[in-house]
Amino acid sequence: MDAQHASKLIDIKYECLKPLIVTIDQAIEQQSYLGPELSLKFGNLEQGIPSNKIVVHVKRIGGGFGGKDSIRHIRLCIAISIAAMKLKRPVRLTLDRNVDMLISGQNHPFKSLYKVGFTSSGLLKALDIVLYSNGGWSQDYSVPIMERALLHCDNVYNFKNLKCYGRVCKTNIQSMTAFRGFGIPQANLICEIVVEHVSSYLKVEPVELRQINLYQENDSTHFHQILINWHVPKMWNELIKSSEYYQRLGEVKRFNRENHYRKRGIAMNPTKLGLGFTRKHMYQAAALIHIYRDGTVLLTHGGTEMGQGLHVKTIQVASEILQ
């Protein structure tokens, strides 16, 4: 509490940033982007501390994904490590909830510009789309999140011809970070907006437009993956039937005709989520096992427990192998 009270006595003078960039549109106007160049550093080179002298202990950090799988902790570690070196004593950093929410990254806002080609019967023929995301002041995971978004901007539809671009905008707000979906929900939503616009233009039911444009078995995506064991069309047809969609759609339309102020709606949307990473080096894991003469086993791994049950699963694998 003393530290919190003391923090309120600090007088900080801020320099006005010009130009001030907060939104995606402002970043596009100023050509302010976070490029694809990535950099990693380990150890404090300026203070001459060898990397082997730095030991990091991570406690169990609880469930949830979000900002835990990001680099936001690095800048906090830098702050307290400098203080610890200066004071020659351990330092703990505790953030008030309002400060934590102010500096913590959120989910990436997205903006898109697109041109779509289609026939009078509703068949999608081409999509030319640009995705912009608001990355905040640093890269964090913004670039791989944009990569995942580009891999999912087709959702489950065969556009026949597709060209997509993505830029991460650098702005003067907190650095956005990883969330569940990792850019995929934003890309899928943008694609569904395109489908809705085409449906509105042609005055056809969106569910019918979606159905006739679904990928089929052995189709190729825009990133050249052949779809094998592709069950989405079958699932779609079964759900249309089991949910009695068209019967309920008719009831919704009848209700809306009979009620001027109260309205109802019904929709059915498909989606896909590709598994894996866009970096091959992330497809690896290792563990070190010591088996002692008394029969006890020591298992060490480099993972972080963040709600996925990692410790339990590694123990289960070792138990199964060593039984």
N, C-alpha and C positions, 0 to 999 in steps of 0.2 A: 504493500500500500504506500510506503514511503517513496518508493521509486515512481509510482504513478502520480503522486502529488508533486514530486520534483519535476516530472516531465512537463507538467503544466506551467512551470516557471520558466521554461526555456523560451527564449525570444528568437524566432526564426524569420529571416528575411528572404523572401522568394523573388527570384528574377523572372519577369514576365517572358514567356516563350513566344517568339514571333518567327514564323506564323504559328498560331495555336491550332493544333490538329487534334480533333476529338472524334470526328465521325469518319466513316469510310469515304463519303463524298469529298470531304476536305483532304483526305490523304490522296485520293485519286487526282484531285486538282493540283496538289503540290508535288505529285510524283514521289510520295513518301512511302517506300516499301521496305519490307524485311526480306532481303534476297535469300537465295538458297545456300549461301555460304555458311557453314557451321564450324564452330570452334570449341574445343574442349581443353581445359587446363586442370591439372591436379596438383595440389600443393601450393603454397604461397611463395612464388618465385622472388617477389620483392623483398621479403624478410629472410630469404635464404634458408627456409626450413625444408629439409629433404622430405620427399613424399613418404619414405618409410618411417618417418617420425610422427606421422599423422594417423591417428586411429579414430574411426568413426563407429559409434555404437548407436543402433536404431532400435528403440523399444517397439513393442507391438503398437501399431498406430490405429487400430480399430477398423471397423468396416467402412465400406464406401470407397469410391474410386476418385473422381474429381481431381482436385488440386494436389492430392497426395502423390500422384504419378506425374510430377512436373519438376521444374528446376527452381520453383519459388523458394524452396528451403535454402538454396545455395546462397542467395543474397543475404538471408538472415544469418547463415553460418559465417559469412564474411564479416558482418558487423560485429558479432560477438567474439570472433577469433581475434579481431584487431583490438577489441577492448580487453580480452584476456591477455594478449601479448603486452599491452600497455600497462595493465595493472598487475601482471604476474600472479593472477589468481583466477579461479573459475568464475565464469560469468553466465548468468541465466537470463534469457530474454523472454519476457511475458508481454503479450499483446492484449490490449483491451479489445473487446468484441467489436467495437465500432472501428478501431484502427485496423483490426484484422480483416474486416469486411471491406474496408476502404482500399487496402493494398492487395487483397487477394484477387486473383484472376477469375473471370466469369467464363461462361460459354461464349464461343466466338459468334458475334453477329455477322451475318452474311448479306451480301447484295449481289444480284445477278442481272445481267443484260443478255438477251437471247433473241435469236431469230429461228423460227421453226417452219418447216415445210410439211404440208400434208395434202391429201387428196380430198375431194368432195365427199367421199365415203368415210373419211376419218382415219385412213391409214397414214401413220407418221412416216415421213420420208427423209427428213433431215433436221438436224439440230445444231446450231452454232451458238455456243454459250460461253460467257465469261463470268467467273465467280470471283468476287472480292470478299475478303474477310478482314475484320478489324482485329489485328493482332496485339494492339497496345504498344508499349514502349520497347519490348524485347521479343526475341523469337520464341522462347519457351518451346512449346510443341506446335507452334502455329504452322510451320511448313509441312510436317507430316500430316497434320490434320487437313490441310488443303489438298495434299496428295490423296488422302482417303476420300475427300469430297469429290475430286475429279473422277475417281474410280467408281463412284456411285451416282453420278449425275444423270445416268440413264434409268435409274431405279430398276424396274423389271421389264422395260419396254424396248422393242427393237426399232430404233430410229433409222436403220439401214445405213445412214451416213451421219456421223457425229464428229464434231470438232469442239473441244473444250479447252479453255485457258483458265488459269487461276493465279491471283496475286494476293499476297498478304500485305495489308496496309499497316504502316507504322504510324501510330498516333500517340498523343500525349496523355494517355490514360493507363490504368493498371494493365499489366501484361496478361492477356487472356491465356487460358491453359486447357488442359485435357478434361473432358467430361465424357460420360457414357455415350458411346456412339462415335466419338472421335471424328466429327465432321460429317458422318453419314446421315444423321437426321436432317441436318440443314440441306444437304444435297438432295435427299429424297423429297423433302418438302418443296424445294424449288422445282423439281421435275413434276411433281403433282400439280403445282400451280400452272406449269406449261400445259399439262393435259386439261386442266379445268378451263384455261383460256381457249384452247382449241374446241373443247366441248361447247362452251358458251357461244363461240363464233358460228359453229355448225348447227347449234340448237339440237344437239343429240344428248342422250343420257350419258353422263360421265362413266358410269359403270360399263356401258356397252363399248365406249371408246377404249377404255382400259382393256377390256377383254380381247378385242380384235388386234391389239398391239402388243400383247404379252410375248416375251421370248418363248420360243419353242425348243424342243429337244434338238441338240446339235447346232443351234444358232451360235454365232460368235459375238462376244461383247466388243465394245470399242477399244478394249485393251487386249484383244485377241485371245480371250479364253473361250474355249469351246465348252458349252454347257452340257455336261453329261449327268444323267439321272436328275434331270430338271423337272421337278414335280409341281411347280407353281400353277400351270394351267389346270392340272387335275385338281389341285387343292381349291383353286378358284371356282371351278364348276361345282364341286361338292359343297362348298360353302354357300354359293348362290342358292343351291337347292335346299340344303339343310336349314338355312336361315330364313327361307321363304321371302327372299329379298324383294322380288317383284310384287308379291302380294302386300307386303308392308309398305312398299313404295306407293302403291295405289292408295292405301289407307292414308298415308301422309299427304298425298295430293288432294284427296277428298277433304281431309281436315282443313287444309290451307284454303281451299275454295270456300268452305263454310264459315271460316273464322277470319275476321278482318284484322284483329290486333294480335292474336296469338298464332304463332307459326311453329311448325315442326320440320325436321329434316332427317334425312337418312343418307349414309354414304358407306362405301366399301372401298378400301384402299389396300393395294398390295405393297410389299416392300421386300428388300433383301439387305442382308448384312454380310459382307465378305469377311471371312476369318483371316487372321494373320497380320503380319506387319509389312511395311514397305521397305524395311531394311533387313537384309539377309542375316546380318550378324546378330540379330535379336532372336534368331531361331536356334538358341543354344542354352544349355544350362549345365551346371556341374555341381557335384557334391563330393566331399571328402569323408571317408569312413575309416575310423580306427577301431580295430577289434583287439581287445586286450585279453591276456591269458586267463583272467577270471571269468571270461565270457561276456563282459559288458561291452557295449558298443557306443562310440561317440560319433555322431553325425554332424557335419558342418556344411552349410550351404550359403550361397551369397544372395539369397532372396530376402525380400522384406514381407513380413506378415501384415497384410492390409485388409483382412476380412475374407480372403479367399481360402483360408484354411491351409496355408502352405506348409506350416510345421507338421501338422497332422498328416498331410498327404505324403511328405517326404519320409516320415517315420513308417507309414503304411507300405510304401514301396520297398524300403530297406527291410522291413519285417518279412515281406513276401519273398524277397530274393534270398535272405539269409536263413529262412526257416529250415 
